[in-house]
Amino acid sequence: MAVAVILEFDGGTLDQYEQVIEKMGFEHEGTGGPGGLFHWVTKTDNGFRVTDVWATREDFEKFSEEQIVPYSQEAGLPEPQIEFVEVHNYLTAA
């Protein structure tokens, strides 16, 4: 079952986010990690928020362990607050 993952990086900057994305080899409006269905990032009053939809929680956890955590630590990002929510439905572009 698909899962939404909301990561709150309080104290993080969009420049740090960009460093992580660059290390992963991703481009703006490109494709994401294996099992990733949707990704967007917004600036917040205290940092930034990443909202993803993944095919499974396991897909996210594997990708997080292999790429998100090490690259985030390398960029000096604080540990995020993470919320998981089961997805009832999602739509994609035609």
Secondary structure as the mmCIF struct_conf table of DSSP 4:
data_model
#
loop_
_struct_conf.conf_type_id
_struct_conf.id
_struct_conf.beg_label_comp_id
_struct_conf.beg_label_asym_id
_struct_conf.beg_label_seq_id
_struct_conf.end_label_comp_id
_struct_conf.end_label_asym_id
_struct_conf.end_label_seq_id
STRN STRN1 VAL A 3 ASP A 10
TURN_TY1_P TURN_TY1_P1 GLY A 11 GLY A 11
HELX_RH_AL_P HELX_RH_AL_P1 LEU A 14 MET A 24
TURN_TY1_P TURN_TY1_P2 GLY A 25 GLY A 25
TURN_TY1_P TURN_TY1_P3 HIS A 28 GLU A 29
BEND BEND1 GLY A 30 GLY A 30
BEND BEND2 GLY A 33 GLY A 33
TURN_TY1_P TURN_TY1_P4 PRO A 34 GLY A 35
STRN STRN2 GLY A 36 LYS A 43
BEND BEND3 ASP A 45 ASN A 46
STRN STRN3 GLY A 47 TRP A 54
BEND BEND4 ALA A 55 ALA A 55
HELX_RH_AL_P HELX_RH_AL_P2 ARG A 57 PHE A 63
HELX_RH_PI_P HELX_RH_PI_P1 SER A 64 ILE A 68
HELX_RH_AL_P HELX_RH_AL_P3 VAL A 69 GLU A 74
TURN_TY1_P TURN_TY1_P5 ALA A 75 GLY A 76
HELX_LH_PP_P HELX_LH_PP_P1 LEU A 77 PRO A 80
STRN STRN4 GLN A 81 GLU A 86
BEND BEND5 HIS A 88 HIS A 88
#
